[in-house]
Amino acid sequence: MKAVLVLEDGTFYTGESFGAKGDAFGEVVFNTCMTGYQEITTDPSYNGQMVCMTYPLIGNYGMNSEDDESSKTHLEGFIVKELCDYHSNFRAEIAPDAYFLKNKIIGIKGVDTRSLTQHIRKFGSMFGVISTDSGNVEILLSKLRDKASVSRKLVEEVSTEKMHKIFGDGPHVCLLDFGVKSNIIHSLKKRGCNITIFPSSISASDVIKENPDGVLLSNGPGDPRDLIEIIQVVRELAESGVPILGICLGHQLLALALGMEIYKLKFGHHGGNHPVKDMNTGKCYITSQNHNYAVSTDNVPAGINLTHVNVNDKTIEGFRHDNLPLLSIQYHPEAAPGPEDSAYIFDDFIAMIKKGNSNA
């Protein structure tokens, strides 16, 4: 069946459909990972977005439940050059096309993904529609603009609905779920943490009542500047003195809570090969990233120590506070998919918690 991808500037690409049928709407971004397509489909941070994979062949090792980053898929649509018809892997449980159909994801294949990626790099990420129902570009543009004007609560859509616990014999970490990836939870469990997971609607007082040794602010979708109530919660938690680790969206929320500024990147960072320099050691790490927003270098408040910088575009990738136990990074230390260079961040967080307890 034929399918078409139409961007908000009128640019369109034709191809063949796979997975579900109908219309899918969302912000179109590209991801440079060569593997990890299943982790991408189940990453809550992609809620509201359609992903173009720059690697030309997708699906060659099939799909399996072990690699899911959450309990369901979240992206709005999937764009590939070629979808493998005959996957080959002993861990595979389902073929890619069947997976997308089962999870009601609308996909388009046969697209010149190189051209699409170059277009996004030149003009920036933009809203789009994939349709298997209509090939009329003008009609789809009208539908697209109507959908783009509707505001969505992207974090609320992916956050857990109620508090729950994962017991361990280590420090008690309260995790604020803005769209947390499973491997972040696994990384805490691996270090023996006693974890309490909260929905995004929680108050600072309710978190503090649980007497946490530390708080983790998770990754998640959307523009952090829209999350006014959550920013206030994070501000109150920071002022309480509890050790905090922010990851991706959590990093941006912590920055806003401390008085820093956020801006939207032209086409975002989505991939598993982004070089990040540790400004304290001079060491460079290869990181996994998935974000459309960044912390500005303008008007950084006194007491904020910028610890990590993106080698490619010099954007802020991490900071610490000189006087408060706050640690924050823009990239994903749990990888999945991606390199494991930065897993040490979780150890730094645990060390910060232990230091705080010893000073108490």
Residue pairs with C-beta under 8 A, 6 or more apart in sequence:
1 16
1 17
1 21
1 132
2 14
2 15
2 16
2 17
2 132
2 135
3 14
3 15
3 16
3 17
3 106
3 107
3 108
3 130
3 131
3 132
4 12
4 13
4 14
4 15
4 108
4 130
4 131
4 134
4 135
4 137
4 140
5 12
5 13
5 14
5 15
5 28
5 79
5 108
5 111
5 116
5 128
5 129
5 130
6 12
6 128
6 129
6 131
6 137
6 140
6 141
6 144
7 28
7 119
7 126
7 127
7 128
8 126
8 127
8 128
8 141
8 144
8 145
8 148
9 123
9 126
10 137
10 141
11 119
12 137
13 108
13 111
13 112
13 115
13 116
14 110
14 111
14 135
15 108
15 109
15 110
15 111
16 108
16 109
16 110
17 106
17 107
17 108
17 109
17 132
18 83
18 96
18 97
18 100
18 101
18 107
18 108
18 109
19 78
19 97
19 99
19 100
19 101
19 103
19 104
19 105
19 106
19 107
20 100
20 101
20 104
20 105
20 106
20 107
21 106
21 132
21 133
22 106
22 131
22 132
22 133
23 106
23 129
23 130
23 131
23 132
23 133
23 134
23 140
23 143
24 50
24 76
24 77
24 105
24 106
24 129
24 130
24 131
25 50
25 76
25 77
25 127
25 128
25 129
25 143
25 144
25 147
25 148
26 48
26 49
26 50
26 75
26 76
26 77
26 127
26 128
27 48
27 49
27 50
27 125
27 126
27 127
27 128
27 292
28 49
28 50
28 52
28 79
28 116
28 120
28 125
28 126
28 127
28 128
29 49
29 50
29 51
29 52
29 120
29 125
29 267
29 268
29 270
29 292
30 51
30 52
30 53
30 54
30 113
30 116
30 117
30 120
30 267
30 270
31 40
31 51
31 52
31 53
31 54
31 270
31 271
31 290
32 54
32 55
32 270
32 271
32 272
32 273
33 40
33 53
33 55
33 271
33 272
33 273
33 288
33 337
33 338
34 55
34 272
35 61
35 272
35 337
36 67
36 272
36 336
36 337
36 338
37 53
37 58
37 59
38 63
38 64
38 67
38 68
38 99
39 67
39 68
39 69
39 181
39 336
39 337
40 46
40 51
40 53
40 75
40 337
41 51
41 73
41 74
41 75
41 78
41 103
41 105
42 68
42 69
42 70
42 72
42 73
42 74
43 69
43 70
43 74
43 75
43 181
43 290
44 69
44 70
44 74
44 158
44 179
44 180
44 181
44 219
44 220
44 221
45 74
45 179
45 181
45 219
45 220
45 221
45 248
45 249
45 290
45 291
46 74
46 75
46 221
46 290
47 74
47 75
47 154
47 157
47 158
47 179
47 221
47 222
48 76
48 152
48 154
48 221
48 222
49 75
49 76
49 221
50 75
50 76
50 77
50 78
50 79
50 128
50 130
51 75
51 77
51 78
51 79
51 270
52 79
52 80
52 111
52 113
52 116
52 117
52 120
53 78
53 79
53 80
53 81
53 113
54 113
54 114
54 117
56 80
56 81
56 82
56 113
57 81
57 82
57 84
58 80
58 81
58 82
58 83
58 84
58 96
59 80
59 83
59 84
59 87
59 95
59 96
59 97
60 84
60 87
60 88
60 89
61 87
61 88
61 89
61 91
61 92
62 87
62 88
62 89
62 91
62 92
62 93
62 94
62 95
62 96
63 87
63 92
63 93
63 94
63 95
63 96
63 99
64 89
64 91
64 92
64 93
64 94
65 93
66 91
68 182
69 181
69 182
69 183
69 336
70 158
70 179
70 180
70 181
70 182
72 103
73 103
73 104
73 105
74 158
74 179
74 221
75 105
76 106
77 105
77 106
77 107
77 108
77 128
77 130
78 100
78 105
78 106
78 107
78 108
79 107
79 108
79 111
79 113
79 116
79 130
80 107
80 108
80 109
80 111
80 113
81 109
81 110
81 111
81 112
81 113
81 114
82 109
82 110
83 96
83 97
83 107
83 109
84 96
85 97
87 95
87 96
94 102
100 106
100 107
106 130
106 132
107 130
108 130
120 126
120 267
121 266
121 267
124 266
124 267
125 266
125 267
125 268
125 292
127 144
127 147
127 148
128 144
129 140
129 143
129 144
129 147
131 140
134 140
152 222
154 179
154 220
154 221
154 222
155 178
155 179
155 200
155 220
155 221
155 222
155 227
155 230
155 249
156 200
156 201
158 178
158 179
158 220
158 221
159 177
159 178
159 179
159 199
159 200
159 201
159 220
160 177
160 197
160 198
160 199
161 199
162 199
163 196
163 197
163 198
163 199
163 202
164 196
164 197
165 194
165 195
165 196
165 197
166 185
166 189
166 194
166 195
166 197
167 194
167 195
168 188
168 189
168 192
168 193
168 194
168 195
169 192
169 194
170 191
170 192
170 193
170 194
170 350
171 193
171 194
171 213
171 214
171 350
171 353
171 354
171 357
172 193
172 194
172 195
172 196
172 210
172 211
172 212
172 213
172 214
173 188
173 193
173 194
173 195
173 196
173 212
173 213
173 214
173 215
173 216
173 353
174 195
174 196
174 198
174 207
174 210
174 212
174 214
174 215
174 216
175 184
175 185
175 188
175 195
175 196
175 197
175 198
175 215
175 216
175 218
176 198
176 200
176 202
176 207
176 215
176 216
176 217
176 218
176 230
176 233
176 234
176 250
177 197
177 198
177 199
177 200
177 218
178 200
178 217
178 218
178 219
178 220
178 230
178 249
178 250
178 253
179 218
179 219
179 220
179 221
179 249
180 197
180 218
180 219
180 220
181 218
181 219
181 332
181 334
181 336
182 336
183 334
183 335
183 336
184 216
184 218
184 219
184 247
184 334
185 195
185 197
186 334
187 333
187 334
187 343
187 346
188 195
188 216
188 346
189 195
191 346
191 347
191 350
193 350
196 210
196 212
198 206
198 207
200 220
200 230
202 233
203 233
204 232
204 233
204 234
204 236
204 237
204 240
205 236
207 215
207 233
207 237
208 237
208 240
208 242
212 242
213 242
213 243
213 353
213 356
213 357
214 242
214 243
214 244
214 245
214 349
214 350
214 352
214 353
214 356
215 237
215 242
215 243
215 244
215 245
216 244
216 245
216 246
216 247
216 250
216 349
217 234
217 244
217 245
217 246
217 247
217 249
217 250
217 251
217 253
217 254
218 247
218 248
218 249
218 250
219 247
219 248
219 249
219 250
219 290
219 332
220 248
220 249
220 250
221 249
222 249
223 262
223 264
223 292
223 293
224 231
224 249
224 252
224 253
224 256
224 262
224 293
225 256
225 262
225 293
227 253
230 253
231 253
231 256
231 257
232 257
234 244
234 253
234 254
234 256
234 257
235 257
235 258
237 244
238 244
238 254
238 257
238 258
238 324
238 326
241 324
241 325
241 356
242 325
242 356
243 325
243 326
243 327
243 349
243 352
243 353
243 356
244 254
244 325
244 326
244 327
244 328
245 327
245 328
245 345
245 346
245 349
245 352
246 252
246 253
246 254
246 255
246 326
246 327
246 328
246 329
247 328
247 329
247 332
247 333
248 290
248 291
248 329
248 330
248 331
248 332
249 291
250 328
251 295
251 318
251 328
251 329
251 330
252 262
252 291
252 293
252 294
252 295
252 330
254 326
254 328
255 261
255 262
255 295
255 319
255 328
256 262
258 301
258 304
258 321
258 326
259 299
259 301
260 295
260 296
260 299
260 300
260 301
260 304
261 295
261 296
261 298
261 299
262 293
262 294
262 295
262 296
263 293
263 294
263 296
264 292
264 293
265 291
265 292
265 293
265 294
265 315
268 290
268 291
268 292
268 293
269 289
269 290
269 291
269 310
269 315
269 331
270 289
270 290
270 291
271 288
271 289
272 286
272 287
272 288
272 289
272 335
272 337
272 338
272 339
273 286
273 338
273 339
274 286
274 287
274 288
274 289
274 310
274 312
274 331
275 284
275 285
275 286
275 287
275 310
275 311
275 312
276 284
276 285
276 286
276 287
276 308
276 309
276 310
276 311
276 317
276 318
276 331
276 342
277 283
277 284
277 285
277 308
277 309
277 310
277 311
278 284
278 285
278 307
278 308
279 306
279 307
279 308
279 309
280 307
284 311
285 339
285 341
285 342
286 338
286 339
286 341
287 317
287 331
287 332
287 333
287 338
287 339
287 341
287 342
288 331
288 332
288 335
288 336
288 337
288 338
288 339
289 330
289 331
289 332
290 332
291 330
294 315
294 316
294 330
295 315
295 316
295 319
295 330
296 316
297 306
297 314
297 316
300 306
303 321
303 322
303 323
303 324
304 319
304 320
304 321
304 322
305 319
305 320
305 321
305 322
306 316
306 318
306 319
307 318
307 319
307 320
308 316
308 317
308 318
308 319
308 329
308 330
308 331
309 315
309 316
309 317
310 316
310 317
310 330
315 330
316 330
317 329
317 330
317 331
318 327
318 328
318 329
318 330
318 331
319 328
320 326
320 327
320 328
325 352
325 353
325 355
325 356
327 345
327 348
327 349
327 352
329 342
329 345
331 342
332 338
332 342
333 342
333 343
333 344
333 345
333 346
334 343
334 346
335 342
335 343
